[in-house]
């Protein structure tokens, strides 16, 4: 039979390729290092702190990504170690830097994406405050980021991940698999339009699905979790069996075998290798189902520090796997010089944002502070109430005129204006209103309004008298310090009605509503219109569901909402100030009070220095 010359050449090429691949595999096996030293650097919850300057306070800032850039450069200069650089999300909310590129300067690449690319991150996680920026922002940004954006448990209708579920990174032949996940509580906090096309699946369930896939397909030498979730699974009164636990980083480590390292975020707590025992309230070593230690690290927020986790690998010739020694520290950025090349690269962005936040928008007569809001009715929160009620009454807004307003001090310790002469600048809007919430109007009965308030004050105030004369409901953090049992952004008060909070009565039976502030009667069985921000109106904090008893699914689907703004509340607050003539005088409405007043006064005297100790 005559040979086909084309076929002969084709077969020869195939054999040659096969030889190349076989040789490559053999070389790869031969060069697989006996030892390798890795350094994992993790940033998380940067919240826009890119520059060593606080655009809100118009003052230098001692922590920033620019200083972390110096730490990164130092680690990369160490020829004895291979660096893996990771970010764990929550980058698109906080400093005006990111707000400006989210919603103002949208026709250029986002400054956060430029920073990630400049510093050559290896993988990037997704945080709840990134989703909060909205599809238009994060879909655009993540296309601009060169590193893979990881999140396995945000899935589309067909069950496939919306983002990249995991990534394999190689360092000198060693394979590092990184699985990304996000806290699944986003539907409890954000309106559906922010996360349309996604469902958020339980983290443990997701890890049980993906870890076997990664191990079978990739056969990694090291398995790493990049989880935008906290460590204390009991936060908010939940337990290890609570479905879709908000802070499940440690639960994954304990219930899903295979992880060597887990990087946490979201809780702003700072974790240096250990986990947390919520019953004993102390740090513990975390063991996986196979008995191996799983090391958990997590940087604090706003670039206060960066995780430096070191993994030294030594090849076990008998098992052909690596023995690993893990050590790590949280490296503070205090006192670290900002990287000059980084600052030079982004000087234009810095100048542009500063010019924007320095624009005057009005004047305020005197100063107002959220410190007053912790202990009773305050001018600070009543300013937000005032504007919410005015917005709802404006026909141009397309809302339903509200009878009652709900609002909370979103920032624990904020004072405005930042100027000495009362001038309000754009930057002051970020102290007045920290988050990018929209304004809703919704229908609630009088009983639901009362129950909403009962729930709010339950986690806000303690029952008095008590040991220590505490007015504020306090607990202890992992370092043993007294802290508020619930964050201040859950301290909702109401305007439009007159009421008292009796802290001598048990939680759940403290509120007495005497009527509307305009003198009209308040009827528990009647239906009223309430002005409320989108976080709360979507069910955030549990005030509407656990408190008022509204159906959770109906709340999340906005069944009770009858109007919504098209822009965030900060935008309207800014416009409100621009319309005012002369200096605005802001006073507390005085529509609610804490009783008995003598107990409340004692409690405030005790708790004020606990919450706001003198800085020496």
N, C-alpha and C positions, 0 to 999 in steps of 0.2 A: 504494500500500500504506500502510495506516495505521501511524503510528509508535507504538511502545510507550513510554509516558512513563517507566516504571521502567527499561527498558533504556537509554533515553537518559541518565537520571540516572546509571546504573551506568557507562556508557562515559565520561561526563564526569568521574566520580570517578577512574576508572582513568587517564585522560589527565592529570588534575591530579596524581595521585600520581607518574606517570611524570615530569612536569615537575619536581616537587619533588626526586625522586631525581637527575634529570639536573642540576638546578641545584646540588644538594648536591655532586655529584661534581665539577662545575666549580669550585665554591667551594673544595672540598678541594684540588683541583689548584692553584688560585690561591694558597691560603694555605700550601701546603707550603713550609716555610721554606728560604731560601737557605743559612742557617747555623744550626747548633744545637750547643750544648755539653751533653754528657751526663756525669754522674758515676755510675759503678757502684760501689756499696758491697757487698762480699761478706763475710759471716761464715760460718765453717764449723767443724765439730768443737768446738763450744762445750762439749760434755760437761757440761752442767748448771751451768756457771759463770755463773749469772744475777746473783748478788749479789756485791758486793766483800767476801765473807766465805767462808772455807774451813770448811765445816761438818765436815770430816773432821779438820782440825787445830785447830779451835776458835780460829782466828786470822784477822785481816783478810787479804784477798787483793788483790793489786795489779792484777789483771785480771778483768774481768767484763763481761757484757752491759750492766749499768747504766752503765758508762763508755762503751761503744760507743754507747749511747743519746745521750750528750752529743755524740759525733762526728756521729751521724746528724742531730741537731737543728741542728748548726752548718752542715752541708752543705746541708740543706734551706732554711736561712735565706738562702743565696746565691741571689739572684734571677736571676743570670746563667747558672745551670746547672740542668738537670733531673736529678733523682736517681732512680735505679733501685736498689732495695734487695733483695738476694738472700741467702738462707741455703742452705748446701750440705749440711746433714744432720749426723748423729752428734750428736744433741742429748739423747737419752733415756737416756744412761748416763754416769756419772761422779760428779758431786756428789750427795749424798743428796737434794738438792732435787727432782731428777727421779725418783729411786727412790721417794720418798715419794708422789709423784703417780702414778707408774706402778702401784704395788702396795699402797699403804696408803690413801691418800685418793682413791679411785676414783669417788666419787659426785658429784664436782663437775668443772667444766671444768679441764683440765690446765693447770698454771701455765705450761708452755712455750707452749702454744697461746695463752694469754692474753697472754703477752709478745709473740709474733709479731703478734698482732692489734693490740695497743696501739701497737707501733712501725710498723704498716702496711707490712709486707713485701709486695713485689710478686710474689715467687715463692719456693717452698721446695723444696729437694731432699731426697732420702731417703738416709740413710746405713745402713751395715750394723749399727751399734749401735742404730739406730732399729728395724730389723727384729728385732734381738735382744730387744727388749722384749716381743715377741709380738703376735699379732693383736689381742687384746683391748685392748691399749694403743694401738698406732698406728692401728688402724681408728677407734677412738673419737676420738683426738686429731685426725686429719686431717679428720674431719667438723667439728670445732670451729674449725679454722684457716680464715680467710677467704681467704687467698691460695691460688692453685692449687699443688697438690703434684705435682711433675714427676718422672717416671721412665719413660722409654720402653722400657727393656730388661728390665723385670720384667713378663712377659706371662702371660696366662691360657691355658687349654688351647686356646682358639680362636685364639690368636695376638694378641689385642687386649691393649693395656697394662692392667695392674691399676690403675695410677695415670694421671694425665693425662700424655701424652707431651711436649707442648710448649705454650707459651703465647705469644701475641702481645700485646705491650704498646705502647701509643702514647704518644708525647710530642710534642705540638704537630704532629701529622700525620706524624711519623716512626715507622715500624713497626719494632719490635724483636722478633724471634722468639727464644725461649729454649727450647732442647732440653735436657731433663733425663735423666741416666743415673746408674746406680749400678755400683760394682764387681761383676762377675758371680761372684765367688768365694764368695758367701754359702753355697751348698750344701756347700762344703768346711769351713765353720766352724760352722754352726748346724743343729740337728735339724730335720727336715722340718716339724714342727708350727708352727715359727715363720714359715715362708714357704709354707705350704700354699696351693694355688691359684695358685702362681707358678712360672715357669721364668725363669732369668736368662740372657739372650742376650749374646753377645759385643758389646762396645761399638762396635767398628769396623763390624761387620756391621749393627748397629742404626742407626748414623749413616748408613750408605750407603742404608738403606731410607728413613729419615725426612727427611733433608735435601732430596732431590728433591721429596718431597711438600710440605714447607714452602715451598720456593721456588716451586713451581708454583701452590699454592693461596693462599699468603699474600703472595708477592712482597715479602719484608721488605727494609728498607733496611740492617738490621744483623742478623747471625746470631750468637747467643751460645750457648756450651755451658755448662751447669751440671752438672758431673760430679763425683759423689762417688767419685773415683778419683785415685790419685797420678800423678806425672809420670814417674818412673824405671821404664820398662818392663822393666828387667833385674832388678828387685827379686825376691829369692827364687830367683835362678838362671834366670829365664825370659828370653825374647828377643822380638823384635818379631813373630815368627811363632807364638808360643805362643797356642793358642786360649784364649779367655776370660781374657786377661791381666788380672791384678788391677789394675795401674796403667797404664791405657791412655789417659789424657787426652792425652798427646802423640802417641800413635799415631793417634788420631782426627784431630788437627790435621794430621798429615803425610799421611794417606791419604784423607781425605774433603774435597773442595773446598767452599769456601763460608763457612767460619767466619772471623769477625773477631776474636772474643775467646773464650777458654775459661777458665772458673773451675774450679780443681781443689780437691780436699779429700782427706781420708782419710790422707794420708801425714804430716801435721803438719809439713811441711818449710818452708813459706813460699816462694812463688814470686812474683817481681816483674816478670814480663813475658817472661822467657826460659824455655827448656826445659832439657833435660839430655842430655849426651852420656855414656853410661855407659862407653864405651871410654876416652875421654880424661879422664873424671871432671871435667867442667867445664860451666858453663852455656853455652848456645848460643841463637842466634836460631832460631826454628822456622818452617819454610816449608811451606805447603800444596802440594798437587799442582799448583796453578796458579802457583806461585812467589811468591805473596803471603805476607807475614809474618803469622803467627797468634800473637797475644799470649796468654800463659798466666799467669794470676794465681791465687794461692791463699793464704789466710790461714793462720797457724799455729793450733794448738789452744788450747782453754781461754781464748778471748778475749784471747790475748796481743797480737793486732793485728787490724786490719780492712783489707781491700783497698780502696783508693781508686783506681779506674781511670777515667781521663778520656778521652772520645772527642769530638773536635771534628770536626763534619761540615760540609762545604761542597758545595753542589749543583753538579755538573758539568752545565751546560746542554746540552752536546753529547750526553752519554750518558744524561742524566736520572737519574743515580745520584750517590751521595755519595762524595766523596773524604774519607778519614778519617785523622786524626792521633790516635794512641793513646799516652798516657803513663800512668804509674801508679806508686804507691808502696804499701808496707805501713805503715799508720799504727799505731804502738804505743799501747797503752792505759795503759802505765806513766805515772803522773803526771797522768792525765786525771781530773778530778772526776766522780764518779757523778752522773747526772742526778737531781735532787731529786724531780722529778715522778714519774719512774719508780719510785724507791724508795718514795715515798708510796703510789703505786698498789698496790704489792705488799708493803707492810709486814706485812699479815696473814699472807700465805704465808710470809714470812721468819720471823716469830715462831713459827708453828706448826711449821715444819721444825726450827728451833733447839731448841724444847722437846722434840721427838722424839729428835734425835740426842744431846741432853744427858742422856738417861735412863741411869742406871748399870745394868749387866747382870752385873757380877762383878768379880773382882780377879785380877791377875797378879803373881806374885812376881818382880820385876825386869823388865827390858826385853828385847825380842827385835827383831832387825832383819834385813831381807832382804839387807843388805850381806854378812853371813856366808854367805848362800845362794849367792853368786856363786862362791865358791871351794871349797866342800865341803859336807859334811853340816851342817845347821843346825837350831837349835831352832825357828826361824820356820816352815820348810817342814814339819818333823816334827810340828808342832802340827796342820797341815792333814792330814798322813798319819794321825795318831792319830784325828782326828775322822772321817775318811772310813772308816777300818777299823772304828771303833765303830758308825758308822751302818749299815754293811753287815751287822754282826753283830746288829743290833737287829731281832728278828722283826717288830716293828710297822712297820718301814720297807718291808717287802715286797721287799727286795733279797736277793741271794745272798751269803752270807758270803764276803768277799774274802780271798784268800791274800796278795795283793800290792796295794800302793797306788802310784799314780803321781800326782805333783803337782809344781808349779813355783812359784817366786816371781812372782806375777802383777804385782807392783809392783816396779820396779827399785830404788827407795830408799824403804823404808817402815820405820817403827819404831812398835811398840805396847808399852804403852798410851801415850796422849797425856798422861795425868795424871802428876803427880809422886809420888802416893801409891800407884800401882798399880791404881787403879780403872779398870775397862774400861767404856766407854760405847758406846752404839749406834754412834757415829761411828767407833770403832776397828774395827768390823767391815768398814768400807770400805777401811781400810788392810790388814787381814788378808787380805781377799779382794775384789779390785777389780771383778771382773766378775760378771754374773748367770748363772753356769753352774749346771747341775743336776749331780747325782751319778749316774753309771751304774755298774753292774757288768756285766762282759762276760767271755767265755771267750777265753783265749789259751794257746798252748802255751809250754813253757819256752823253746824256740828263738825264738819270736816275742817273748817278753819280753826276751830277751837282745838281739835285733836292734833292738827298740824303743829300748833303752838305748844301743846303739852309735850309733844315729842321733841321739839326743839329745846325747850327748857329742861327736859329730862337729862340730856347729855351736856347741858351748859352749866346748870347750878346744882350744888349739893343740897341735901336736906339739912336744915339747921334747927336747933343747935347740934353741933357735932364736935368730935375730938379735934381740937385745933382751930375751931371757929372758921372753917373754910366755907366761903360762899361759892367759889368755882368748883365744879366737879373735876378733881385732879386724879392722876395716876402717876406711876413711876416709869421712866424710860429704862432702857437697857443698862444705863449707867447709874441708875438709882435716883435720878433727879426728878422732882415733881414737875409734871407737865399737864396741860389741859387734856382731859379724857377724850375730847373731840376737838378737831381743828376749828378755828374761829370762823371759817367760811361756812360752818354748819350752825352758827349761832343766829338763826333767823328770828327777827322781830317783825312786828306788823305796824303799819301806819294806816290811818283811816278809821280805826276803832280805838276805843279807850278800854284798857284792861289792866289787871294787876296779876303779879306772879307771887304767890304765897309760898316761900321756900320753907316754911314750917310744916307744910303738908307734903305727903309723899309724892314722888314723881308720878304724873298721870292725873293728878287731881289738884293742880296748882292754879290753873287759869280761871279768872273770873272776868268775863267781858260785860261791861256795863252799857255799851251802846256805841253808835258811830260817833266820831269826833265832831260831826256837824249837828249832833243832837238827835238824830233819827234813832229809832229803836233797832236793835240787832236781834234777829230771829234765827235760832239754831236750825229751824226747819226750812228756812228760805234759801234760795240759790243766789249767790252773788258772783261778781266778776273780780278776779284777783290778778294783779300784776306780779310777775314772777320771772326770774331769769331762766334761761334755757337749761342750765345744769340742773336746777331744782325741778323745773317743769318736766324734765325728761325722767325724773325719778331719783336724781343724784342725792345721796345722803339719807334716803329712805323716808323723808318727811311726808311725801304724798302717799307712799305705799304702806310702810309699817306704821307711820304716824296717822295719817288721815284715813287709811284703810281703802284707798283706791286700788283697783285691779292693776297689777304690775304691767301686764301685757297692754292693757288699754292706755296706761300712762305712757309707756314707751312708744306706742303708736300715735300718741298725741290726740287721743280721742276726746279729751276734755279741753283742748286748746282751741280758742276761737280767733286768735290773731297772733302774728309774729312780725318782728322787725326784719328788715332785709340786711341790716348791718349790725355789727356788735355794739353793745351798750356803750363802750368807751367812745366810739365814734359820736354817738348822740350826746354824751356828757360833754365832749369837747365842743360840739356845735351849740349846746345850751349855754356854755360860758361865753362863747363868741357873740351870742345875741344879747347878753346882759349889758346894761348901761351903768357904768361906774362900778364901784366895789360892792360885791354881793355880801350881805350879812346872813350868816347861816346859824340857826339856833335849833336846839332840840325841840321837838313838838311837845314833849311832856305828856304824851298820850298813854304811856305805860310806866309802871313803877314796880319795884321789888318790895314786898312786905313780908314780915314785919320790918319796918325801916331801921329799927335799932339793930336787929340781927344782920341786916344787909350792910349796914355801916361797919359793924365789927368785922364781917367777912371781907369786905373790901380792904379794910386796913391791914388785914392779915395777908391777903392774896396779892395785892398790888405789888409789893416788893418781891413776891415769889415769881410773878409773871414778868416783872420788869425790874430786875435787880440793878442797883446803881453800878454803872461801869467805871471801874477804877483805872 
